């Protein structure tokens, strides 16, 4: 048997929504340096090594209370549950929080991950925002 793979590119294709990349900006909030840096924690999982990196700003003088360890992640939507579970476990271990800006298309949502956050609810919140971005671009709410 011969398998054929058909690849089509569309600018508005929602059928491939789970594979469409999502850009996230992760900003850990830390009063002191973490025992394990967030980037190191995320890179323990090989599927996140290529798409998750240090923002590389190298500037100090950011917002008070926020470390300079801003992380940029560009991952497929299908990988979001794993990423949010990693974030939640890091936050629980470090007893801190992370601000996450999820960007898809024209839409952006900011989510706070802290010790009282349920990773499943985070995923639902991000998924709702992404669906709105895909299905309601330009539509008024």
KARASUL-V16465 format. One record per residue. N is the residue number from 1. RES is the residue in one letter. SS is DSSP state (A for helix, B for strand, O for the rest). PHI is phi in whole degrees, -180 to 180 (999 if undefined). OMEGA is omega in degrees with one decimal (999 if undefined). Layout:
n->N res->RES ss->SS phi->PHI omega->OMEGA
n->N res->RES ss->SS phi->PHI omega->OMEGA
This chain:
n->1 res->X ss->O phi->999 omega->179.7
n->2 res->X ss->O phi->-112 omega->177.7
n->3 res->X ss->O phi->-94 omega->174.3
n->4 res->X ss->O phi->-119 omega->179.7
n->5 res->X ss->O phi->-115 omega->-179.5
n->6 res->X ss->O phi->-109 omega->-178.8
n->7 res->X ss->O phi->-115 omega->175.2
n->8 res->X ss->O phi->-125 omega->177.6
n->9 res->X ss->O phi->-112 omega->175.1
n->10 res->X ss->O phi->-134 omega->-179.3
n->11 res->X ss->O phi->-82 omega->-178.4
n->12 res->X ss->O phi->-121 omega->-176.3
n->13 res->X ss->O phi->-64 omega->178.6
n->14 res->X ss->O phi->-92 omega->179.5
n->15 res->X ss->O phi->-66 omega->178.9
n->16 res->X ss->O phi->-99 omega->-175.0
n->17 res->X ss->O phi->-54 omega->-177.6
n->18 res->X ss->O phi->-69 omega->179.8
n->19 res->X ss->O phi->-97 omega->-179.2
n->20 res->X ss->O phi->-64 omega->-178.9
n->21 res->X ss->B phi->-71 omega->177.0
n->22 res->X ss->B phi->-122 omega->178.8
n->23 res->X ss->B phi->-102 omega->177.8
n->24 res->X ss->B phi->-124 omega->173.7
n->25 res->X ss->B phi->-116 omega->-176.8
n->26 res->X ss->B phi->-103 omega->-179.9
n->27 res->X ss->B phi->-123 omega->178.3
n->28 res->X ss->B phi->-68 omega->176.0
n->29 res->X ss->B phi->-103 omega->-174.2
n->30 res->X ss->O phi->-142 omega->175.6
n->31 res->X ss->O phi->-80 omega->178.8
n->32 res->X ss->O phi->-141 omega->-179.8
n->33 res->X ss->O phi->-59 omega->-179.9
n->34 res->X ss->O phi->-70 omega->176.8
n->35 res->X ss->O phi->-64 omega->175.9
n->36 res->X ss->O phi->-126 omega->178.4
n->37 res->X ss->O phi->-59 omega->-177.9
n->38 res->X ss->A phi->-57 omega->-179.5
n->39 res->X ss->A phi->-61 omega->177.7
n->40 res->X ss->A phi->-62 omega->-179.9
n->41 res->X ss->A phi->-61 omega->-178.8
n->42 res->X ss->A phi->-68 omega->-177.9
n->43 res->X ss->O phi->-71 omega->172.8
n->44 res->X ss->O phi->-63 omega->178.2
n->45 res->X ss->O phi->-99 omega->-173.4
n->46 res->X ss->A phi->-59 omega->-177.4
n->47 res->X ss->A phi->-68 omega->-179.8
n->48 res->X ss->A phi->-104 omega->-175.5
n->49 res->X ss->O phi->-65 omega->-176.0
n->50 res->X ss->O phi->-76 omega->-172.3
n->51 res->X ss->O phi->-97 omega->-177.0
n->52 res->X ss->B phi->-120 omega->-176.4
n->53 res->X ss->B phi->-146 omega->174.8
n->54 res->X ss->B phi->-66 omega->179.9
n->55 res->X ss->O phi->-65 omega->173.7
n->56 res->X ss->O phi->71 omega->178.7
n->57 res->X ss->O phi->-63 omega->178.8
n->58 res->X ss->O phi->66 omega->-179.9
n->59 res->X ss->O phi->-91 omega->169.9
n->60 res->X ss->O phi->-104 omega->-180.0
n->61 res->X ss->O phi->86 omega->175.5
n->62 res->X ss->O phi->-75 omega->-179.8
n->63 res->X ss->O phi->-65 omega->179.4
n->64 res->X ss->O phi->-59 omega->179.1
n->65 res->X ss->O phi->89 omega->178.7
n->66 res->X ss->B phi->-106 omega->178.4
n->67 res->X ss->B phi->-74 omega->177.2
n->68 res->X ss->B phi->-82 omega->-174.8
n->69 res->X ss->B phi->-83 omega->176.9
n->70 res->X ss->B phi->-76 omega->-175.4
n->71 res->X ss->B phi->-120 omega->175.5
n->72 res->X ss->B phi->-104 omega->177.6
n->73 res->X ss->B phi->-127 omega->172.7
n->74 res->X ss->B phi->-123 omega->-174.7
n->75 res->X ss->B phi->-133 omega->174.5
n->76 res->X ss->B phi->-68 omega->179.5
n->77 res->X ss->A phi->-56 omega->-179.2
n->78 res->X ss->A phi->-63 omega->-179.9
n->79 res->X ss->A phi->-91 omega->-178.2
n->80 res->X ss->A phi->-58 omega->179.4
n->81 res->X ss->A phi->-57 omega->179.0
n->82 res->X ss->A phi->-64 omega->-179.9
n->83 res->X ss->A phi->-66 omega->-179.9
n->84 res->X ss->A phi->-67 omega->176.2
n->85 res->X ss->A phi->-66 omega->175.8
n->86 res->X ss->A phi->-62 omega->178.6
n->87 res->X ss->A phi->-59 omega->-178.2
n->88 res->X ss->A phi->-63 omega->-179.9
n->89 res->X ss->A phi->-67 omega->177.6
n->90 res->X ss->A phi->-66 omega->179.7
n->91 res->X ss->A phi->-59 omega->179.6
n->92 res->X ss->A phi->-63 omega->-178.4
n->93 res->X ss->A phi->-69 omega->-176.0
n->94 res->X ss->A phi->-85 omega->-176.0
n->95 res->X ss->O phi->55 omega->-179.2
n->96 res->X ss->O phi->-140 omega->175.6
n->97 res->X ss->B phi->-147 omega->-178.9
n->98 res->X ss->B phi->-135 omega->171.8
n->99 res->X ss->B phi->-93 omega->-178.6
n->100 res->X ss->B phi->-123 omega->172.1
n->101 res->X ss->B phi->-100 omega->-179.9
n->102 res->X ss->B phi->-101 omega->-178.4
n->103 res->X ss->B phi->-122 omega->175.8
n->104 res->X ss->B phi->-141 omega->-177.9
n->105 res->X ss->O phi->60 omega->-179.0
n->106 res->X ss->O phi->-87 omega->-173.1
n->107 res->X ss->B phi->-98 omega->178.1
n->108 res->X ss->B phi->-145 omega->175.9
n->109 res->X ss->B phi->-136 omega->178.1
n->110 res->X ss->B phi->-111 omega->-177.0
n->111 res->X ss->B phi->-126 omega->175.9
n->112 res->X ss->B phi->-99 omega->177.6
n->113 res->X ss->B phi->-108 omega->178.0
n->114 res->X ss->O phi->-138 omega->-174.8
n->115 res->X ss->O phi->-65 omega->180.0
n->116 res->X ss->O phi->-100 omega->-176.2
n->117 res->X ss->O phi->-84 omega->175.1
n->118 res->X ss->O phi->-98 omega->-176.6
n->119 res->X ss->A phi->-57 omega->179.5
n->120 res->X ss->A phi->-64 omega->178.6
n->121 res->X ss->A phi->-67 omega->176.6
n->122 res->X ss->A phi->-61 omega->-179.1
n->123 res->X ss->A phi->-63 omega->178.8
n->124 res->X ss->A phi->-61 omega->-179.5
n->125 res->X ss->A phi->-63 omega->179.5
n->126 res->X ss->A phi->-66 omega->-179.2
n->127 res->X ss->A phi->-64 omega->177.2
n->128 res->X ss->A phi->-60 omega->179.8
n->129 res->X ss->A phi->-63 omega->-179.7
n->130 res->X ss->A phi->-68 omega->177.6
n->131 res->X ss->A phi->-64 omega->178.6
n->132 res->X ss->A phi->-63 omega->179.3
n->133 res->X ss->A phi->-64 omega->-177.6
n->134 res->X ss->A phi->-76 omega->-171.8
n->135 res->X ss->A phi->-100 omega->-172.9
n->136 res->X ss->O phi->-128 omega->179.1
n->137 res->X ss->O phi->-62 omega->178.9
n->138 res->X ss->O phi->85 omega->-179.5
n->139 res->X ss->O phi->-84 omega->178.4
n->140 res->X ss->O phi->-81 omega->179.4
n->141 res->X ss->O phi->-92 omega->999
